[in-house]
Amino acid sequence: MNLFASAIDWILDPANYVGLNAIPLRLAQHLLFTLVTLVIASAIAIPLGYLIGHTGRGRSLAVMTSGGLRAIPTLGLLTLVALWVGIGVVAPYVALTVLAIPPILAGAYTGFEAIDRRTVDAARAVGMSELQIVRKVEVPLGLPLLIGGLRSATLQVIATATLAAYVADIGLGRYLFSGLKNRDYAEMLGGSILVILLALVLEGIFALIQRFVVPRGVSGRAGPGSGNAGRPSISANLPERSTAIR
Amino acid sequence: MTWVLANLGLIWARTLDHVVLSLPPIVLCFVIALPLGWLARRYRISRGIILTAAGLLYAVPSLPLIFVLPAVIGTGLLSPVNVIVALTLYGIALMVRVVSDGLDSVDADVRQSASAVGYSTWSRFWQVELPLSGPVLLAGMRVVVVSTVSLVTVGAVVGVQSLGSLFTDGFQRGIQAEIIAGLVTTVGLALLLDGALVLAGRVLMPWTRRGAGTKRSAAVEVTAA
């Protein structure tokens, strides 16, 4: 595999560790961009999702909008926003926030919906206020599904941030496009390998987080007496799939 | 709007390119995921391996995959085959899990009854388990259809023509209408194929029509979205 050897050479080439196109710098840019996008998207989607999940209102509207948003091709949204706001980092931020909202929103409200109604009623019966129910019952129990939503949003943003280099000089995607322009396959392949590794590492980290955020006493292997406590962890990957089309 | 009217021929040609790139992955991933999903459900060891591999595969970003595939399968960088293979892989990654879950959703009593009245493992799969897991498989394929149609556009940045070419071309030449036309056509194509799938599901699985009320409202939501 000569091509891969040259890509590895490119990744290890000291020339790619200095200046504006240094790999660590691009990697940090990519991660920071992803993080900021996720924070903005979460700030919008989580409170909204919790509101929908807690009250049960506006669910069909949320399902409909997220379904519609998902069918929109990223590249189209990215280029359109770039034409509106001009070349630069604003377009990727806007386009990617829009893309990151649906999975997080779905994770937030399905997390609440997956909770056994009797558990919520019991919390109300022992005198908890609505705010306490949300904070002490619904948020912890809904956490696995929310993390699942954040996980798919992260993967989507990492992937699409690569595409963002098409309209802005940002992140690791830059290598793919400059390699394409200069017919330098080693650079394209090296850059691609870096992005894929980054995505896989984050996927692994999220898989671990998802395993550990299940609240104590709510294990996936719970016995029949614990109601549907096991459900969140089992169906943790479902929100994306089950709500994508509806 | 003037741009759209003046370029209907171009939009139509790109739509056909898009369909040619979308259909093979959709069909192939189902055909390949079926035995893999069966295998994943059947044995504990194969389940762990196959589902983990599928999960990791699904995590690989699409654009880098399109760049890496030529080095793996020996195609040219600009070959449409890369896009088709990449999207087939995503479809498999998603459907393997769906097939395994779908087969799992078949009641153990039903499975045993089928064996008791004399079905072989082979015929039990085709005549009992597969039809009964049909609704789950259909739901999975609907996701595959919409995401495939949307992801085909990514190939445009390396030069594989599709409706995505309207995005790259519109961006480079600063024609907003071209990008919007691409967006509308792509989403429209996804909804059309999705609708065809739902229709096929109703024809092939007439027993699910009793609950058609919910399905119909889902279809309406999709159109409205």
Interface residues (C-beta under 8 A of the other chain):
Chain A: M1 L3 F4 A7 S60 V63 M64 T65 G67 G68 R70 A71 I72 P73 T74 L75 G76 L77 L78 T79 L80 A82 L83 W84 L155 I158 A159 T160 T162 L163 Y166 V167 G173 L176 F177 L180 Y185 M188 L189 G191 S192 I193 V195 I196 A199 L200 L202 E203 A207 N237 R241 S242 A244 I245 R246
Chain B: G55 L56 A59 V60 P61 S62 L63 P64 L65 F67 V68 P70 A71 L77 L94 R97 V98 A139 G140 R142 V143 V146 S147 V149 S150 L151 T153 V154 A156 V157 V158 L163 G164 L166 F167 T168 G170 F171 G174 Q176 I179 I180 G182 L183 T186 V187 A190 L191 D194 A218 E221 V222 A224 A225
